[in-house]
Amino acid sequence: MHTETLAEQIRAEARKVLVGQDEPFTLLLVALLAGGHVLLEGAPGTAKTLMAKTLALLVRAEFKRVQFTPDLMPSDVLGTQVFDMATGQFRLRRGPIFTQLFLGDEINRAPAKTQSALLEAMEERQVTIEGERLPLPDPFFVVATQNPIEYEGTYPLPEAQLDRFLFKVLLDYPPSEVELEVLRRYHQGFDAHRLEEAGLRPVVAPADLQACRAEIREVTVEEGVLGYIGRIAQESRRSPDLLMGGSTRASIALLLSAKTYAAIHGRAFVTPDDVKALVRPVYRHRIILRPEAEIEGLTPDTALGRVLARVEAPR
């Protein structure tokens, strides 16, 4: 399949600069092809920004990055009307959101008002400034990074915004052998700010992504697999561990991402294993644990593991 070939070429190039990050980078690629957005959560220094920059370069996407801070205003992201002294008229100054791959770094360090400024952009691929609706480029892909919420100086993301992310991807510190390989590369001269010098070369142009998306739309999903996706959502809503289970939007996200996941692995149909592989990144930011489950030490991922164990997969 065309999508499988392109995806493997992109991942092979990414390995030139990313060590031990195959799974999170694959999820980033799946989200881009599925037309979704990704929230990356991890401590500082776990290659979140590097991953986004690498993907942008490999697909020849225009890339802009904004460092979110407590004093960042919505107009700093979206843009605003400014008065031009030379012409005596107002003109639009477009903000950094007008790009193909937008990286919102440490998004949970900005207050809710600024975080929410991204909602229209992420959902409708447009922004409204002074009553004027302005379309965003295609593709338009948001990668937001956040530090774990227990870090000082962070604001929780509003539920409505969390729901706009296709995936929440967790990044942990690397195992010792992976960290050692990273150190070797830096010792040999690797510089994360000069990716081209590492031999990284673009694989596709944004226009090529349209062909992949057309192929993904043709991936078949049997009725049994559709039912499996629906039963997972229903079981999450009944779970004794959860105050809030998955919404219909979560089921749609799981369906679309499973079709994409199947396509990049060379299949023209979705398997139950494709669905299982994506339940945690699709659901973990959309569910709310009961307080007693948190006291018990449960995490969203362990609660979702219990949900999956109660739902029989189709044969």
C-alpha positions, -999 to 999 in steps of 0.1 A, spaced: 0 0 0 12 35 -8 5 47 28 25 19 43 55 27 21 54 64 29 49 58 66 79 34 68 101 59 49 91 87 73 98 65 104 131 53 90 142 89 85 130 99 120 152 72 135 182 93 124 174 118 151 150 101 175 162 72 196 137 48 212 107 69 202 92 46 175 58 42 193 51 79 202 64 90 168 41 65 150 11 79 170 21 114 159 21 102 123 -12 84 127 -28 116 141 -15 137 112 -29 113 86 -62 110 105 -66 147 106 -64 149 144 -42 167 170 -18 154 196 -11 162 233 23 151 244 28 148 281 62 143 297 89 159 319 111 185 303 139 170 282 120 140 268 122 150 231 87 163 228 97 194 207 123 174 187 96 149 177 73 177 163 101 195 145 113 162 130 78 154 116 73 189 102 106 186 83 99 151 70 65 161 55 77 196 43 51 213 65 55 249 76 63 249 113 58 275 140 63 271 177 48 292 206 61 290 241 30 292 263 35 313 295 11 327 322 10 361 305 3 348 269 -28 364 254 -51 348 228 -41 375 203 -5 364 207 -15 330 192 -43 340 168 -33 375 156 -51 408 158 -61 439 138 -34 466 140 -35 503 129 -12 511 100 -1 547 104 11 548 67 -24 540 53 -46 552 81 -64 518 81 -65 487 102 -48 456 88 -47 420 100 -15 408 117 -17 370 115 -5 351 145 16 319 145 -15 297 144 -15 303 106 8 275 98 6 238 89 22 223 120 17 244 151 36 234 183 22 248 215 50 242 240 40 238 276 4 246 268 -7 241 304 15 270 316 -10 295 300 -44 304 316 -76 288 303 -86 318 282 -55 314 260 -57 276 259 -94 279 248 -84 303 220 -72 271 202 -106 254 203 -121 269 171 -88 264 153 -85 228 162 -122 219 156 -131 240 125 -97 247 109 -105 284 111 -101 314 135 -124 344 140 -107 378 145 -128 409 149 -158 390 134 -139 378 103 -136 341 98 -102 331 84 -94 296 71 -62 278 83 -38 260 59 -43 224 49 -30 203 65 -34 220 99 -19 199 128 -16 210 164 10 193 186 7 206 222 32 196 249 25 198 286 44 190 318 27 165 342 0 184 361 17 181 394 45 204 382 44 239 398 29 267 377 6 246 355 -31 250 347 -53 220 339 -66 220 304 -104 225 300 -122 192 293 -136 207 260 -101 213 248 -88 180 259 -116 164 239 -102 181 207 -70 161 209 -71 128 190 -44 113 212 -27 120 245 8 105 243 28 99 274 66 102 273 88 89 301 125 90 307 143 66 284 158 33 295 196 34 303 206 18 269 186 44 250 199 73 270 235 60 264 228 60 226 215 96 228 247 106 247 269 89 220 251 108 193 256 142 210 292 133 217 297 127 179 283 161 171 245 158 168 227 191 174 189 190 178 188 226 164 204 216 131 184 186 120 195 188 83 231 183 94 220 149 109 211 138 73 174 142 78 157 146 44 120 154 36 101 123 24 67 137 13 51 171 7 18 181 24 0 175 -9 10 138 -8 -8 134 24 -41 138 5 -34 106 -14 -28 88 19 -60 101 34 -80 89 3 -65 55 8 -73 55 45 -109 63 38 -112 31 18 -100 9 47 -128 -15 55 -143 -20 90 -164 -51 96 -196 -48 116 -181 -69 144 -152 -44 148 -176 -15 147 -196 -31 175 -163 -37 195 -155 0 193 -190 8 205 -189 -17 234 -157 -3 247 -173 31 250 -204 17 267 -183 -3 291 -162 27 300 -194 46 310 -204 17 333 -170 12 348 -169 14 386 -135 31 384 -147 61 363 -168 91 369 -169 98 332 -164 73 304 -157 78 267 -181 100 246 -193 93 211 -165 116 199 -140 91 216 -156 63 196 -153 82 163 -117 91 172 -109 54 178 -125 44 145 -107 69 124 -73 63 141 -77 25 138 -83 29 100 -51 50 98 -32 26 119 -42 -3 97 -32 15 66 3 24 77 8 -12 86 -2 -23 51 -37 -36 58 -69 -27 39 -91 -37 69 -91 -29 107 -84 -57 132 -94 -58 169 -57 -55 177 -56 -22 158 -84 -10 181 -67 -23 213 -34 -6 204 -51 28 203 -76 27 231 -53 42 257 -40 72 237 -75 79 225 -93 76 258 -68 85 286 -75 122 284 -112 119 279 -121 99 311 -122 110 347 -113 86 375 -134 83 407 -116 97 437 -116 63 454 -99 47 423 -72 74 425 -67 66 462 -64 30 452 -35 40 430 -53 35 397 -42 55 366 -63 62 335 -43 35 317 -49 8 343 -86 16 345 -88 13 307 -70 -20 309 -98 -32 332 -124 -19 307 -107 -38 278 -106 -70 299 -144 -69 303 -151 -64 266 -149 -95 244 -130 -89 211 -146 -102 179 -129 -133 164 
